Amino acid sequence: MNRAYPNFKFRPLIIAGSLLLCAGYFAFCSAEDIRFEATVDRGKVALGDALQLNLTLRGAENIPAPRLDKIDGFDSRYLGPSTMVSIVNGVVTSAITHIYTLVPLKTGTRTIGPFSVEKQGEIYVSNPITVEVIPASSGAASGRSSFRRQNLPDTASPDVNEEELQDRIFLIFSLEKRKIYLNEIIPLTIKLYVNRLNVRDIQFPVLGSDAFSIGKFGQPKQYREEFGGALYDVIEFTADMFAVKPGEWKLGPAGLNCNLSARRQSRRRQSSFDDDFFGGGFGDDLFDDFFGRYELYPLELKSAELPITVLPLPEEGKPEGFAGALGDFRLEVEAAPPEVKAGDPITIKMTVGGKGNFDSVKAPALQSKEGFKVYEPQVKQKENEKIFEQVIIPDSEKITSIPQIDFSFFDTRTGQYRVLTHASIPITVSKCEESRQKLIELPQAQILPALEEELGRDIIYLKSSPGKFRKTGRYLYQRAGFWFFQVLSLFIFAAVFMFNLKRRRLITDRRYARRLQAPEKAKRALKEIGRLLSAEKTGPFFDAVFRTTREYLSDRFHLSAGGITAATVEELAKEKGISDEVKEKIKKIFFDCDMARYAPSRFSREQSEDIFQNLKEIIDYLEKKKI
Amino acid sequence: MINPKWLIICNLIFGAWRLSLCYAGDIKDSFYAANYFYEHADYDEAIKQYTGILETGVESGNLYYNLGNCYFKKRELGRAVLNYEKARRLIPWDRDLTSNYEYARSLVKNTAAVPRRNLAQMICGELYGRFTIDGLTILLSAFYILLLFCILIGMFYLSLKRYALAAALFAGLFLSAGFVGLSGKIARLNKEAIVIVEQTDAKFEPMDKVTTHFVLYEGMEVEVISDRNNWYKVRRSDNKSGWVENRALSVF
């Protein structure tokens, strides 16, 4: 078989040739004419401001910066080159841009260039550029004014001054008009202009005034605007306001706080505030922040005050029924249902739409309410309209239309009162059903039909006083004090109950009562005996001892006092388990008391004291002993 | 010479009392401001003021009544009934409230058949419905003290023993009955709910795509049996039960 492959020895030639063809193809594709362009970043520049001049050579790389001859009216400085290579749809383009800063020295219209550059023997010439140099901005009529800077960097270049910063960041406060009517709503605008500065943490502006009511500022808009020949980044804040007092007033100044991000001064930079070569007006240099090369300086900007004249509404031409509405409105009226029975409700929906102060808009009025029961309207407010729904009830079937509806307002555009009228609305009112009749009988009178009254139904009005407030979710049964009171009551009850039981027992149980009273009686008696002993009244002493011993024993053991003798003590001791010692003491007391009856002088004081002591011991013993 | 410690304590107590007066004054101002907004048909602002008072942690029957009126005017029947129910817990004897509450309930759509109550249930319902929880608590406490007192009288004065015991018996009965009522009221706290959306389905299971058992309308009252995730198991007045989404109910 004959294969169509080339001979081996020609293969290197074929490969080399293919490569050359590819290179040639790319060379062909990439080949382009060299073009030399000159551009500036703006066509108008203020005296003292810097202008950026870009000299771009397209289709070339590695071309040295063209030398700029002295440009009339400008001071120039070379910043550096920037190269770019791109391949789009197989087409390779390259360009080198040399960047210069030009600072105008005189006002007027100036021509920059043309510039020329040589490459491989060819001279390429750029286009000339016309730039208008205007005097340094003095501030807009609407209130561009001062700012207060705080703590600018110490390393600021001597080139940075307050005037330069004032031209690069300022606040302008403006109103739609300077003469307004009382309660007329007008928009106010506060714009923050920033030129090639890093500003962050911008707060909403603050504007206070006693004579005006100022609404909340909405979401701000951000855009670029040329102002005084320079391009600014603008943040626009808008809000609505209206005057609450007539007279001549000054509104403002508006204030705005923000932070200025300034780079720490380096040799390459003109000023700390100039943008990075690759940065933008509000841009953040994340890496610089990260490495701490930026610092924040708080700025407080203030606009100028604006004089405003607030006119009261004119009395002349004020229509009857004018309720204070201000703006430019339209009126739409609907009524439903168009066919009703007498006594049935009809709802009139009145929509007031347009532009103005809707707070001042009150419900349109019926020209006449005769033949109707009219209720207060319900109000709903939307963004640009206010809806009033009013219920009316025709009294009888003779009603054929809803009267004309009027709405008057003061048109702030024309400065005149206007009355919007909606023609009467035809309706059909049919007779209501015969009321149910009840016959009542009156004595000696004719039978009269009684009409059943139909009553309306609605909710009863508000409570005018708040009543007694209490803590939400806290009830009495959850309080410790409540339960303490209940438990205390129970304790008191139990104490009284026990007391009564004891009292009753003392009455009914004689033995118990005597037993309980015995020690008290003995105590009192012992006290008397002690006194007699101290007084050395031997006779009464022994009498008292004898009596006390006998009474105590009889009370203690529920015996007859007369039955207690020395002999009965023996039996008592055996019966009650009294110890022999105590028994002997009791018997001795009786014996001694008997002896003392006949020979009281026989006993010395010591002996009397012994007897007294014995008696006490007997009583103590018997009290402690559980018999 | 007055001990300075006592002087400081007295000043603190006085200061706290004055502060409480100021605080009470602020709340009243908010109440009156809300009334003002209601009179000018600004119901949203009135609701905001009333709700602001509730957020301070205090409540009153009149406050809930007025709030119910605001919601009624706004045609939010569910929330109106809800606030009337809350007011009924605090001022159940108020006639205006009863009138508004009954009117609002009469507007509730398609009320489920209410099972007949027996005589005892009706009496108990009427009786206990007239009392607040705190009122019933105080009443029970009074019966309890009366019971103890009657027992003591019977013990000390034998001639009055018969009457004292009879009075103690009645006090005991009322105490028991009142205790049952109070327990019932407390048990129902946070177990009752009102439907606050226009209409919601009660399902067999706490999931969206399951069969609907029955429908609940705005203003209907239900009993909450249990909850799971974002669902409540509720029982209607006719003892039907089903699962309803949390957002459709407001528990009170």
Chai-1 contact restraints between the chains, C-beta under 6 A:
chainA,res_idxA,chainB,res_idxB,connection_type,confidence,min_distance_angstrom,max_distance_angstrom,comment,restraint_id
A,V379,B,A41,contact,1.0,0.0,6.0,A-B,restraint_1
A,I459,B,N69,contact,1.0,0.0,6.0,A-B,restraint_2
A,I459,B,F72,contact,1.0,0.0,6.0,A-B,restraint_3
A,I459,B,N100,contact,1.0,0.0,6.0,A-B,restraint_4
A,I460,B,D96,contact,1.0,0.0,6.0,A-B,restraint_5
A,I460,B,S99,contact,1.0,0.0,6.0,A-B,restraint_6
A,I460,B,N100,contact,1.0,0.0,6.0,A-B,restraint_7
A,L462,B,N35,contact,1.0,0.0,6.0,A-B,restraint_8
A,L462,B,Y38,contact,1.0,0.0,6.0,A-B,restraint_9
A,L462,B,N66,contact,1.0,0.0,6.0,A-B,restraint_10
A,L462,B,N69,contact,1.0,0.0,6.0,A-B,restraint_11
A,K463,B,N62,contact,1.0,0.0,6.0,A-B,restraint_12
A,K463,B,Y65,contact,1.0,0.0,6.0,A-B,restraint_13
A,K463,B,N66,contact,1.0,0.0,6.0,A-B,restraint_14
A,P466,B,K28,contact,1.0,0.0,6.0,A-B,restraint_15
A,P466,B,F31,contact,1.0,0.0,6.0,A-B,restraint_16
A,P466,B,S60,contact,1.0,0.0,6.0,A-B,restraint_17
A,P466,B,N62,contact,1.0,0.0,6.0,A-B,restraint_18
A,G467,B,S60,contact,1.0,0.0,6.0,A-B,restraint_19
A,G467,B,G61,contact,1.0,0.0,6.0,A-B,restraint_20
A,G467,B,N62,contact,1.0,0.0,6.0,A-B,restraint_21
A,K468,B,S60,contact,1.0,0.0,6.0,A-B,restraint_22
A,F469,B,V58,contact,1.0,0.0,6.0,A-B,restraint_23
A,F469,B,S60,contact,1.0,0.0,6.0,A-B,restraint_24
A,T472,B,G57,contact,1.0,0.0,6.0,A-B,restraint_25
A,T472,B,E59,contact,1.0,0.0,6.0,A-B,restraint_26
A,Y475,B,I133,contact,1.0,0.0,6.0,A-B,restraint_27
A,Y475,B,D134,contact,1.0,0.0,6.0,A-B,restraint_28
A,L476,B,D134,contact,1.0,0.0,6.0,A-B,restraint_29
A,L476,B,T137,contact,1.0,0.0,6.0,A-B,restraint_30
A,Y477,B,T137,contact,1.0,0.0,6.0,A-B,restraint_31
A,S489,B,I145,contact,1.0,0.0,6.0,A-B,restraint_32
A,F493,B,L148,contact,1.0,0.0,6.0,A-B,restraint_33
A,V496,B,L152,contact,1.0,0.0,6.0,A-B,restraint_34
A,N500,B,M155,contact,1.0,0.0,6.0,A-B,restraint_35
